[in-house]
Amino acid sequence: MESGQIPGVRQLRYAPAVGAAFGVEVLSFERLRRMDGGRRRTWPQRPDFHVLALVASGAGQHMADFVDHPLRERSVVWIRPGVVHRWTDVEDLDGPLILFAQGFLPAPGPAAHAAGDVFAPSCWQLEADAWELGLRAADHLGHEHAAAVSVPRLASAPLLAHLLSALVLRVLPPDPVPPTAGSAEEFAVFRRYRAAVEERFARQHHVADYASALGYGQRTLTRATRAATGLGAKQFLDQRILLEAKRLLAHTGLPVARCAERLGFRDAANFTTFFQRQTGMPPSRWRAGHGSP
């Protein structure tokens, strides 16, 4: 299957407004509501771009990967490409909403590394002092974006990318667990492995296949992945397959056998064994507790 496709879930492609094709767009919750009179925002959707939102006021609700998150002042929401989410209730929210394309953040760098973390949280709360600085960073980005749209000769995609990087670093979750120390070469190896996993995890389940395709030894992939994430290469791959399995089980009515097929398992029994080993329960039991349609 294509890793970006889940039956019954609306697939969103990055399509910036006319005159704003810089790889980033700065909106607001108020503008989101005006643009979406049909309230399609409340339906499950899966964007192929990043959505970073800061809740400046109000209270609401958001769902990301089958988990509901209450939203209130100083909440940060980061929806990465591929996450299934919906704006359950944003009627009373205000604050900036930034959309940006994959690969827009300068790489390599800490902001781009955070953007590529498919296992990172989707919602968290900031302390007041960090929040104020985050709002200022978002405001600066918003002003530069508005200037780029209104006066094209002032437009600078690199400047917007660096301002977005500053915002990302300012609003990351407090006390994140840093990866173990690794060399620049190891991080480069991991980035290639992560990209390959994202492209092929529904077809290739063995680290040896990735090592052969990328031209590295399995030990090299394991060292690089552990340096970047704290996980071995096999655990990283298994966790990515598991995440997609949970998305299928939680957001579709596909039989377990069809989920297994879409994820590249030979049969439902192999999939069930894998899922139970990872979660401690069979897929059907997990689905029953997570609101499958």
Backbone as numpy.savetxt, mean C-alpha at the origin, in Angstrom:
# Nx Ny Nz CAx CAy CAz Cx Cy Cz
-3.11 -15.48 -12.35 -3.95 -14.27 -12.35 -3.08 -13.03 -12.35
-3.63 -11.90 -12.71 -2.95 -10.63 -12.52 -3.10 -10.25 -11.06
-1.97 -9.92 -10.42 -2.01 -9.69 -8.98 -2.90 -8.52 -8.61
-3.19 -7.63 -9.56 -4.01 -6.48 -9.22 -5.50 -6.70 -9.36
-5.93 -7.91 -9.73 -7.34 -8.12 -10.01 -8.00 -8.97 -8.92
-9.07 -8.46 -8.33 -9.90 -9.22 -7.40 -11.33 -9.07 -7.88
-12.00 -10.17 -8.23 -13.38 -10.07 -8.74 -14.28 -9.34 -7.75
-15.09 -8.42 -8.27 -16.03 -7.70 -7.42 -15.46 -6.47 -6.74
-14.15 -6.24 -6.88 -13.52 -5.07 -6.28 -13.14 -4.10 -7.39
-13.53 -2.86 -7.23 -13.29 -1.83 -8.24 -11.80 -1.53 -8.34
-11.25 -1.64 -9.55 -9.83 -1.39 -9.79 -9.65 0.07 -10.23
-8.83 0.81 -9.52 -8.62 2.23 -9.83 -7.23 2.44 -10.41
-7.18 3.09 -11.57 -5.90 3.41 -12.21 -5.57 4.87 -11.97
-4.28 5.16 -11.92 -3.87 6.54 -11.68 -4.19 7.39 -12.89
-5.02 8.41 -12.70 -5.43 9.30 -13.78 -5.54 10.71 -13.23
-4.43 11.46 -13.20 -4.47 12.81 -12.64 -5.35 13.74 -13.45
-5.80 14.81 -12.82 -6.64 15.80 -13.50 -5.86 16.47 -14.64
-6.60 16.95 -15.61 -5.98 17.67 -16.72 -5.18 18.86 -16.19
-3.94 18.96 -16.64 -3.09 20.06 -16.19 -2.36 19.76 -14.90
-2.53 18.53 -14.38 -1.87 18.20 -13.11 -1.11 16.88 -13.22
-0.60 16.59 -14.41 0.07 15.31 -14.66 1.53 15.35 -14.21
1.74 15.47 -12.91 3.09 15.53 -12.37 3.47 14.26 -11.62
2.56 13.30 -11.52 2.82 12.11 -10.72 2.31 12.23 -9.31
1.81 13.42 -8.95 1.24 13.66 -7.62 0.10 14.65 -7.77
-0.91 14.51 -6.95 -2.05 15.42 -6.96 -2.49 15.65 -5.52
-2.76 16.89 -5.18 -3.15 17.25 -3.82 -4.63 17.64 -3.81
-5.42 16.85 -3.08 -6.85 17.09 -2.97 -7.20 17.33 -1.51
-8.46 17.10 -1.17 -8.93 17.20 0.21 -10.14 16.28 0.34
-10.52 15.98 1.57 -11.72 15.16 1.76 -12.95 15.87 1.21
-12.98 17.19 1.35 -14.12 17.95 0.85 -14.22 17.82 -0.67
-13.08 17.89 -1.34 -13.10 17.75 -2.80 -13.45 16.31 -3.20
-12.98 15.33 -2.43 -13.34 13.95 -2.71 -14.85 13.77 -2.69
-15.51 14.37 -1.70 -16.97 14.24 -1.61 -17.65 14.92 -2.79
-17.14 16.09 -3.20 -17.75 16.80 -4.33 -17.58 16.02 -5.64
-16.43 15.37 -5.80 -16.14 14.62 -7.03 -16.92 13.31 -7.08
-17.40 12.85 -5.94 -17.98 11.51 -5.85 -19.42 11.60 -5.34
-20.29 12.23 -6.13 -21.68 12.37 -5.72 -22.40 11.04 -5.58
-21.92 10.01 -6.30 -22.55 8.69 -6.21 -22.06 7.86 -5.05
-21.16 8.40 -4.24 -20.63 7.73 -3.05 -19.97 6.40 -3.38
-19.31 6.34 -4.53 -18.57 5.12 -4.87 -17.38 4.91 -3.95
-17.00 5.95 -3.22 -15.89 5.83 -2.28 -16.18 4.81 -1.18
-17.46 4.52 -0.95 -17.84 3.58 0.11 -17.80 2.13 -0.38
-17.50 1.90 -1.66 -17.40 0.54 -2.20 -15.95 0.06 -2.09
-15.73 -1.24 -1.96 -14.35 -1.75 -1.98 -13.65 -1.37 -3.28
-12.45 -0.87 -3.18 -11.70 -0.44 -4.35 -10.22 -0.76 -4.14
-9.52 -0.89 -5.25 -8.10 -1.26 -5.19 -7.33 -0.36 -6.14
-6.67 0.67 -5.64 -5.94 1.59 -6.51 -4.57 1.03 -6.91
-4.08 1.48 -8.06 -2.71 1.12 -8.45 -1.77 2.28 -8.14
-2.19 3.18 -7.25 -1.40 4.33 -6.85 -1.50 4.49 -5.33
-0.72 5.40 -4.79 -0.72 5.66 -3.35 -1.76 6.73 -2.99
-2.37 6.56 -1.84 -3.27 7.56 -1.28 -2.79 7.85 0.14
-2.39 9.07 0.39 -1.92 9.48 1.72 -2.84 10.59 2.21
-3.49 10.36 3.34 -4.48 11.32 3.85 -4.16 11.69 5.29
-4.40 12.96 5.63 -4.23 13.47 6.98 -5.56 14.02 7.45
-6.08 13.49 8.55 -7.37 13.93 9.07 -7.14 15.12 10.00
-7.49 16.32 9.52 -7.28 17.53 10.32 -8.42 17.79 11.29
-9.62 17.30 10.94 -10.77 17.47 11.83 -11.85 16.46 11.48
-12.76 16.24 12.42 -13.88 15.34 12.19 -13.59 13.93 12.66
-14.58 13.07 12.51 -14.47 11.66 12.88 -15.14 10.83 11.81
-14.60 9.65 11.55 -15.16 8.79 10.51 -14.63 7.39 10.62
-14.68 6.68 9.49 -14.31 5.27 9.47 -13.71 4.92 8.12
-12.72 4.03 8.16 -12.07 3.60 6.93 -11.75 2.12 7.06
-11.87 1.39 5.95 -11.54 -0.03 5.93 -10.38 -0.27 4.98
-9.38 -1.02 5.44 -8.25 -1.39 4.59 -7.88 -2.83 4.86
-7.88 -3.63 3.79 -7.56 -5.05 3.92 -8.31 -5.71 5.06
-9.64 -5.62 4.97 -10.60 -6.27 5.87 -10.50 -5.83 7.32
-9.81 -4.75 7.61 -9.71 -4.22 8.97 -10.32 -2.82 8.99
-11.24 -2.56 9.94 -11.85 -1.25 10.08 -10.99 -0.37 10.98
-10.84 0.89 10.58 -10.04 1.85 11.34 -10.88 3.08 11.67
-11.03 3.41 12.94 -11.70 4.68 13.26 -10.77 5.84 12.92
-11.34 6.90 12.38 -10.57 8.08 11.99 -10.96 9.26 12.87
-9.98 10.02 13.30 -10.22 11.21 14.10 -9.06 12.17 13.85
-9.11 13.31 14.50 -8.05 14.30 14.32 -6.68 13.69 14.60
-5.74 13.95 13.71 -4.36 13.46 13.76 -4.22 12.03 13.28
-5.28 11.47 12.65 -5.13 10.16 12.00 -4.41 10.33 10.66
-3.53 9.40 10.36 -2.87 9.33 9.05 -3.30 8.04 8.38
-3.70 8.13 7.13 -4.09 6.96 6.34 -3.15 6.88 5.14
-2.55 5.70 4.94 -1.70 5.50 3.76 -2.15 4.21 3.08
-2.79 4.37 1.93 -3.22 3.24 1.13 -2.19 3.03 0.03
-1.48 1.93 0.10 -0.48 1.62 -0.92 -1.12 0.88 -2.08
-0.49 0.90 -3.25 -1.04 0.19 -4.41 -1.33 -1.28 -4.07
-2.51 -1.74 -4.48 -2.88 -3.12 -4.26 -3.73 -3.37 -3.03
-3.75 -2.42 -2.09 -4.57 -2.59 -0.89 -6.04 -2.43 -1.26
-6.89 -3.31 -0.74 -8.33 -3.17 -0.93 -8.87 -2.31 0.21
-9.52 -1.21 -0.13 -9.98 -0.29 0.91 -11.29 0.35 0.50
-11.91 1.00 1.46 -13.08 1.84 1.16 -13.20 2.90 2.25
-13.64 4.07 1.82 -13.88 5.18 2.75 -15.28 4.97 3.34
-15.35 4.19 4.40 -16.64 3.81 4.98 -17.48 5.01 5.35
-16.84 6.00 6.01 -17.56 7.21 6.44 -16.56 8.35 6.54
-16.59 9.26 5.56 -15.71 10.43 5.60 -16.53 11.71 5.43
-17.82 11.65 5.79 -18.71 12.78 5.56 -18.32 14.01 6.37
-17.74 13.82 7.55 -17.42 14.95 8.42 -15.92 15.24 8.48
-15.13 14.57 7.66 -13.68 14.74 7.73 -13.21 15.92 6.91
-12.13 16.52 7.36 -11.44 17.55 6.59 -9.95 17.28 6.70
-9.22 17.71 5.68 -7.78 17.52 5.68 -7.27 17.19 4.29
-5.95 17.24 4.10 -5.36 16.99 2.78 -5.38 15.52 2.40
-5.51 15.29 1.09 -5.55 13.95 0.51 -4.58 13.99 -0.67
-3.50 13.23 -0.58 -2.47 13.26 -1.62 -2.47 11.94 -2.38
-2.59 12.02 -3.70 -2.51 10.86 -4.57 -1.18 10.92 -5.31
-0.46 9.80 -5.38 0.77 9.83 -6.15 1.06 8.46 -6.76
1.72 8.51 -7.90 1.97 7.30 -8.68 3.10 6.48 -8.08
3.07 5.19 -8.37 4.17 4.33 -7.96 5.46 4.83 -8.63
6.54 4.82 -7.90 7.81 5.23 -8.44 8.03 6.73 -8.45
7.07 7.51 -7.91 7.23 8.96 -7.94 8.24 9.44 -6.90
8.30 8.79 -5.76 9.24 9.19 -4.72 10.67 8.89 -5.16
11.62 9.78 -4.83 13.02 9.54 -5.23 13.55 8.25 -4.62
14.17 7.44 -5.46 14.73 6.16 -4.99 16.19 6.06 -5.46
17.04 5.41 -4.68 16.73 4.84 -3.36 16.62 5.95 -2.31
15.95 5.64 -1.25 15.77 6.60 -0.16 14.77 6.06 0.84
14.74 6.62 2.04 13.86 6.11 3.09 12.37 6.26 2.77
11.99 7.33 2.09 10.59 7.52 1.75 10.14 6.47 0.72
10.97 6.24 -0.30 10.65 5.23 -1.29 10.63 3.83 -0.67
11.52 3.59 0.29 11.53 2.30 0.98 10.22 2.10 1.74
9.76 3.15 2.43 8.49 3.06 3.16 7.33 2.84 2.21
7.38 3.47 1.05 6.30 3.33 0.07 6.20 1.91 -0.46
7.33 1.21 -0.52 7.33 -0.14 -1.06 7.02 -1.22 -0.06
6.79 -0.86 1.20 6.55 -1.84 2.25 5.09 -2.29 2.22
4.83 -3.45 1.59 3.45 -3.91 1.43 2.84 -4.38 2.73
3.66 -4.56 3.78 3.14 -5.02 5.05 3.02 -3.90 6.09
3.24 -2.67 5.66 3.18 -1.54 6.59 1.73 -1.25 6.98
1.51 -0.60 8.14 0.14 -0.27 8.55 -0.52 0.71 7.60
-1.85 0.66 7.54 -2.62 1.57 6.69 -3.11 2.79 7.44
-3.13 2.73 8.77 -3.68 3.84 9.55 -2.97 3.90 10.89
-2.66 5.13 11.34 -2.06 5.31 12.65 -2.33 6.73 13.13
-1.96 6.98 14.37 -2.21 8.27 15.01 -0.88 8.94 15.32
-0.79 10.25 15.08 0.42 11.01 15.37 0.27 11.83 16.63
1.40 12.04 17.32 1.43 12.96 18.46 1.28 14.39 17.94
0.87 15.29 18.83 0.54 16.66 18.42 1.70 17.39 17.77
2.91 17.24 18.31 4.04 18.00 17.76 4.41 17.52 16.36
4.44 16.18 16.17 4.73 15.65 14.84 3.60 15.99 13.86
2.37 16.01 14.37 1.22 16.32 13.52 1.32 17.72 12.94
1.66 18.70 13.75 1.75 20.08 13.28 2.79 20.20 12.17
3.91 19.52 12.33 4.94 19.57 11.29 4.47 18.85 10.03
3.72 17.77 10.21 3.18 17.05 9.06 2.21 17.91 8.27
1.34 18.64 8.97 0.39 19.52 8.28 1.13 20.62 7.51
2.20 21.15 8.10 2.97 22.18 7.40 3.61 21.61 6.14
4.12 20.39 6.23 4.72 19.75 5.05 3.67 19.53 3.97
2.47 19.10 4.37 1.38 18.89 3.40 0.96 20.22 2.79
0.93 21.27 3.60 0.54 22.60 3.10 1.56 23.11 2.08
2.85 22.91 2.38 3.90 23.33 1.45 3.76 22.59 0.12
3.55 21.28 0.19 3.36 20.50 -1.02 2.13 20.98 -1.78
1.04 21.26 -1.05 -0.18 21.73 -1.69 0.01 23.05 -2.42
0.74 23.98 -1.80 0.99 25.27 -2.45 1.85 25.10 -3.70
2.89 24.28 -3.63 3.74 24.06 -4.80 2.97 23.37 -5.92
2.10 22.43 -5.56 1.30 21.76 -6.57 0.34 22.74 -7.24
-0.31 23.58 -6.44 -1.23 24.57 -6.99 -0.51 25.53 -7.92
0.70 25.94 -7.53 1.49 26.85 -8.38 1.87 26.16 -9.69
2.22 24.88 -9.62 2.60 24.15 -10.83 1.43 24.04 -11.80
0.22 23.88 -11.24 -0.97 23.76 -12.09 -1.34 25.10 -12.70
-1.28 26.17 -11.92 -1.72 27.48 -12.40 -0.66 28.19 -13.24
0.61 27.93 -12.95 1.70 28.57 -13.71 2.66 27.47 -14.16
2.39 26.86 -15.31 3.17 25.69 -15.75 4.68 25.91 -15.78
5.13 27.13 -16.04 6.57 27.36 -16.09 7.24 27.18 -14.73
6.43 27.21 -13.67 6.97 26.99 -12.33 6.97 25.51 -11.93
6.39 24.68 -12.77 6.24 23.27 -12.42 7.60 22.58 -12.36
7.77 21.77 -11.32 9.00 20.99 -11.16 8.65 19.68 -10.50
8.62 18.61 -11.29 8.31 17.29 -10.73 9.33 16.86 -9.68
10.64 17.10 -9.89 11.60 16.74 -8.83 11.35 17.47 -7.52
10.98 18.73 -7.61 10.69 19.49 -6.40 9.47 18.91 -5.68
8.43 18.60 -6.44 7.24 18.00 -5.84 7.57 16.66 -5.22
8.42 15.89 -5.87 8.80 14.57 -5.34 9.55 14.70 -4.02
10.43 15.68 -3.93 11.20 15.86 -2.69 10.31 16.42 -1.57
9.38 17.29 -1.91 8.45 17.78 -0.89 7.56 16.65 -0.40
7.15 15.76 -1.30 6.36 14.60 -0.89 7.19 13.69 0.00
8.48 13.52 -0.32 9.36 12.72 0.53 9.42 13.29 1.94
9.54 14.61 2.04 9.60 15.25 3.35 8.31 14.99 4.13
7.17 15.08 3.44 5.90 14.82 4.09 5.82 13.37 4.57
6.20 12.43 3.72 6.16 11.02 4.09 7.00 10.75 5.33
8.23 11.27 5.34 9.11 11.03 6.48 8.58 11.67 7.75
7.89 12.79 7.61 7.36 13.48 8.78 6.17 12.75 9.38
5.38 12.06 8.58 4.14 11.46 9.11 4.21 9.94 9.26
5.40 9.35 9.10 5.51 7.91 9.32 5.12 7.57 10.75
4.68 6.33 11.00 4.26 5.95 12.36 5.36 6.19 13.38
4.99 6.56 14.60 6.00 6.79 15.64 6.74 5.50 15.96
8.03 5.67 16.23 8.88 4.55 16.64 8.78 3.35 15.71
8.97 3.57 14.40 8.93 2.41 13.51 10.09 1.47 13.82
9.87 0.18 13.57 10.94 -0.78 13.78 11.89 -0.72 12.59
13.14 -0.27 12.80 14.05 -0.13 11.66 14.54 -1.49 11.19
14.83 -1.62 9.91 15.43 -2.87 9.44 16.83 -3.00 9.99
17.36 -4.21 10.00 18.73 -4.39 10.43 19.66 -3.71 9.46
20.86 -3.43 9.92 21.82 -2.72 9.08 22.13 -3.53 7.83
22.13 -2.87 6.71 22.43 -3.55 5.46 23.16 -2.59 4.53
23.90 -3.14 3.60 24.65 -2.33 2.67 23.73 -1.82 1.56
24.23 -0.83 0.82 23.47 -0.31 -0.31 23.24 -1.41 -1.34
24.23 -2.29 -1.51 24.08 -3.38 -2.47 22.98 -4.34 -2.03
22.91 -4.64 -0.70 21.86 -5.53 -0.21 20.48 -4.93 -0.42
20.34 -3.63 -0.18 19.04 -2.99 -0.40 18.67 -2.99 -1.87
19.64 -2.86 -2.75 19.37 -2.92 -4.18 18.89 -4.32 -4.57
19.52 -5.35 -3.99 19.10 -6.73 -4.26 17.67 -6.94 -3.76
17.38 -6.44 -2.54 16.04 -6.61 -2.00 15.00 -5.91 -2.86
15.29 -4.70 -3.33 14.32 -3.99 -4.16 13.99 -4.78 -5.42
14.99 -5.42 -6.01 14.74 -6.24 -7.20 13.90 -7.46 -6.82
14.22 -8.07 -5.70 13.46 -9.24 -5.26 12.02 -8.86 -4.94
11.83 -7.76 -4.22 10.48 -7.31 -3.87 9.66 -7.04 -5.13
10.25 -6.39 -6.12 9.53 -6.11 -7.37 9.17 -7.41 -8.09
10.08 -8.37 -8.09 9.80 -9.65 -8.74 8.70 -10.41 -8.02
8.73 -10.39 -6.69 7.69 -11.05 -5.91 6.33 -10.42 -6.20
6.28 -9.11 -6.24 5.01 -8.43 -6.49 4.45 -8.80 -7.86
5.32 -9.03 -8.79 4.87 -9.36 -10.15 4.47 -10.84 -10.29
5.13 -11.74 -9.52 5.00 -13.17 -9.83 4.50 -14.03 -8.67
4.16 -13.43 -7.51 3.86 -14.27 -6.35 2.69 -15.22 -6.58
1.79 -14.89 -7.50 0.65 -15.76 -7.77 1.01 -16.90 -8.73
2.26 -16.92 -9.19 2.69 -17.99 -10.09 3.91 -18.73 -9.55
4.78 -18.04 -8.84 6.02 -18.64 -8.36 6.06 -18.60 -6.84
6.19 -19.77 -6.22 6.15 -19.87 -4.76 7.47 -20.32 -4.15
8.52 -20.40 -4.97 9.80 -20.89 -4.47 10.88 -19.83 -4.67
11.64 -19.57 -3.61 12.71 -18.57 -3.68 13.71 -18.93 -4.77
13.94 -20.22 -4.98 14.90 -20.65 -6.00 14.55 -20.11 -7.37
13.24 -20.01 -7.68 12.82 -19.48 -8.98 13.21 -18.01 -9.13
13.05 -17.26 -8.05 13.40 -15.84 -8.09 14.92 -15.66 -8.15
15.63 -16.48 -7.41 17.09 -16.40 -7.42 17.63 -16.65 -8.82
17.08 -17.68 -9.48 17.52 -18.00 -10.83 17.19 -16.87 -11.81
15.99 -16.32 -11.70 15.57 -15.26 -12.63 16.37 -13.99 -12.43
16.73 -13.69 -11.19 17.44 -12.45 -10.89 18.95 -12.59 -10.95
19.43 -13.82 -11.00 20.87 -14.03 -11.09 21.59 -13.97 -9.76
20.90 -14.27 -8.67 21.50 -14.29 -7.34 21.38 -15.69 -6.75
22.19 -15.96 -5.73 22.00 -17.17 -4.97 20.88 -16.99 -3.96
20.29 -18.09 -3.51 19.21 -18.00 -2.53 19.69 -17.37 -1.23
20.91 -17.66 -0.82 21.44 -17.07 0.40 21.58 -15.56 0.27
21.94 -15.11 -0.93 22.06 -13.67 -1.16 20.70 -13.00 -1.01
19.66 -13.59 -1.58 18.31 -13.04 -1.45 17.86 -13.04 0.01
18.18 -14.11 0.72 17.77 -14.19 2.12 18.47 -13.13 2.96
19.79 -12.96 2.76 20.52 -11.93 3.52 19.97 -10.55 3.21
19.74 -10.25 1.95 19.26 -8.93 1.55 17.86 -8.66 2.10
16.98 -9.66 2.03 15.61 -9.47 2.50 15.59 -9.31 4.02
16.42 -10.08 4.72 16.46 -9.96 6.18 17.02 -8.59 6.58
18.02 -8.10 5.85 18.58 -6.78 6.16 17.54 -5.68 5.99
16.66 -5.82 4.99 15.69 -4.78 4.69 14.41 -4.90 5.51
14.02 -6.12 5.87 12.70 -6.31 6.49 12.71 -7.08 7.80
13.81 -7.76 8.09 13.84 -8.62 9.26 13.29 -10.00 8.98
12.81 -10.24 7.76 12.27 -11.53 7.35 13.21 -12.20 6.37
13.23 -13.52 6.38 13.95 -14.23 5.34 13.22 -14.15 4.02
13.90 -14.50 2.93 13.29 -14.40 1.60 12.05 -15.28 1.48
12.10 -16.50 2.02 10.95 -17.40 1.95 9.79 -16.87 2.78
10.07 -16.36 3.97 9.00 -15.82 4.82 8.36 -14.61 4.18
9.18 -13.75 3.57 8.65 -12.57 2.87 7.71 -13.00 1.75
8.13 -13.98 0.95 7.30 -14.47 -0.14 6.01 -15.08 0.38
6.11 -15.92 1.41 4.92 -16.56 1.97 3.94 -15.53 2.53
4.47 -14.49 3.18 3.60 -13.47 3.74 2.88 -12.70 2.64
3.55 -12.50 1.50 2.88 -11.80 0.38 1.77 -12.65 -0.20
2.01 -13.96 -0.35 0.97 -14.86 -0.85 -0.19 -14.89 0.14
0.13 -14.95 1.43 -0.90 -15.00 2.46 -1.75 -13.74 2.44
-1.12 -12.58 2.28 -1.87 -11.33 2.25 -2.89 -11.34 1.11
-2.48 -11.82 -0.06 -3.40 -11.86 -1.19 -4.51 -12.89 -0.95
-4.14 -14.00 -0.31 -5.14 -15.01 0.01 -6.21 -14.42 0.92
-5.81 -13.66 1.91 -6.77 -13.04 2.82 -7.64 -12.04 2.08
-7.06 -11.30 1.13 -7.87 -10.36 0.35 -8.94 -11.09 -0.45
-8.58 -12.18 -1.07 -9.56 -12.95 -1.83 -10.64 -13.53 -0.93
-10.24 -14.07 0.20 -11.21 -14.68 1.10 -12.13 -13.64 1.73
-11.59 -12.47 2.05 -12.38 -11.45 2.73 -13.26 -10.65 1.80
-12.84 -10.47 0.55 -13.53 -9.52 -0.33 -14.23 -10.15 -1.51
-14.20 -11.46 -1.62 -14.91 -12.12 -2.72 -15.67 -13.32 -2.18
-16.56 -13.81 -2.98 -17.28 -15.03 -2.64 -16.72 -16.24 -3.36
-15.49 -16.13 -3.88 -14.89 -17.25 -4.61 -14.75 -18.46 -3.69
-15.08 -19.66 -4.18 -14.81 -20.87 -3.40 -13.32 -20.99 -3.10
-13.01 -21.70 -2.03 -11.61 -21.86 -1.64 -10.79 -22.44 -2.78
-11.36 -23.37 -3.52 -10.64 -23.99 -4.64 -10.28 -22.97 -5.71
-11.17 -22.00 -5.95 -10.89 -20.95 -6.94 -9.83 -19.98 -6.43
-9.86 -19.69 -5.13 -8.82 -18.86 -4.53 -7.46 -19.54 -4.70
-7.44 -20.84 -4.44 -6.21 -21.60 -4.59 -5.68 -21.51 -6.02
-6.59 -21.65 -6.98 -6.20 -21.59 -8.39 -5.62 -20.23 -8.74
-6.27 -19.17 -8.27 -5.81 -17.82 -8.59 -4.45 -17.51 -7.98
-4.11 -18.20 -6.92 -2.83 -17.96 -6.24 -1.77 -18.96 -6.66
-2.06 -19.79 -7.64 -1.04 -20.66 -8.20 -0.81 -21.96 -7.47
-1.74 -22.37 -6.61 -1.60 -23.65 -5.93 -2.16 -24.76 -6.82
-1.57 -25.94 -6.70 -1.98 -27.06 -7.56 -3.42 -27.47 -7.29
-3.81 -27.39 -6.01 -5.18 -27.78 -5.66 -5.55 -27.13 -4.34
-6.81 -27.28 -3.96 -7.31 -26.65 -2.74 -6.64 -27.21 -1.50
-6.27 -28.50 -1.54 -5.63 -29.12 -0.37 -4.29 -28.48 -0.06
-3.48 -28.22 -1.11 -2.19 -27.56 -0.91 -2.37 -26.16 -0.36
-3.36 -25.45 -0.91 -3.64 -24.09 -0.43 -4.07 -24.11 1.03
-4.95 -25.04 1.38 -5.43 -25.14 2.76 -4.27 -25.44 3.71
-3.38 -26.34 3.31 -2.22 -26.66 4.14 -1.35 -25.43 4.35
-1.10 -24.70 3.25 -0.30 -23.47 3.35 -0.97 -22.46 4.27
-2.25 -22.21 4.07 -2.96 -21.19 4.84 -3.01 -21.56 6.31
-3.27 -22.81 6.60 -3.37 -23.24 7.99 -2.00 -23.17 8.68
-0.96 -23.48 7.94 0.39 -23.38 8.51 0.72 -21.92 8.86
0.24 -20.98 8.05 0.56 -19.57 8.26 -0.33 -18.93 9.34
-1.58 -19.35 9.44 -2.54 -18.66 10.31 -3.04 -19.49 11.48
-2.84 -20.80 11.41 -3.34 -21.67 12.46 -4.77 -22.09 12.29
-5.37 -21.76 11.14 -6.76 -22.17 10.88 -6.97 -22.34 9.39
-7.93 -23.16 8.97 -8.19 -23.34 7.54 -8.83 -22.10 6.93
-8.73 -21.95 5.60 -9.28 -20.75 4.94 -10.76 -20.53 5.23
-11.55 -21.58 5.22 -12.99 -21.41 5.42 -13.30 -20.84 6.80
-12.57 -21.28 7.80 -12.79 -20.76 9.16 -12.35 -19.30 9.26
-11.20 -19.00 8.64 -10.72 -17.60 8.67 -11.74 -16.70 7.98
-12.23 -17.13 6.82 -13.21 -16.34 6.07 -14.46 -16.08 6.90
-14.93 -17.08 7.64 -16.16 -16.93 8.43 -16.03 -15.82 9.46
-14.82 -15.55 9.91 -14.62 -14.52 10.91 -14.25 -13.16 10.36
-14.20 -13.04 9.02 -13.77 -11.76 8.43 -14.73 -11.24 7.38
-16.00 -11.53 7.54 -17.03 -10.84 6.75 -16.95 -11.04 5.27
-16.72 -12.25 4.81 -16.74 -12.48 3.37 -18.12 -12.14 2.82
-18.19 -11.53 1.59 -19.49 -11.22 1.00 -20.33 -12.45 0.85
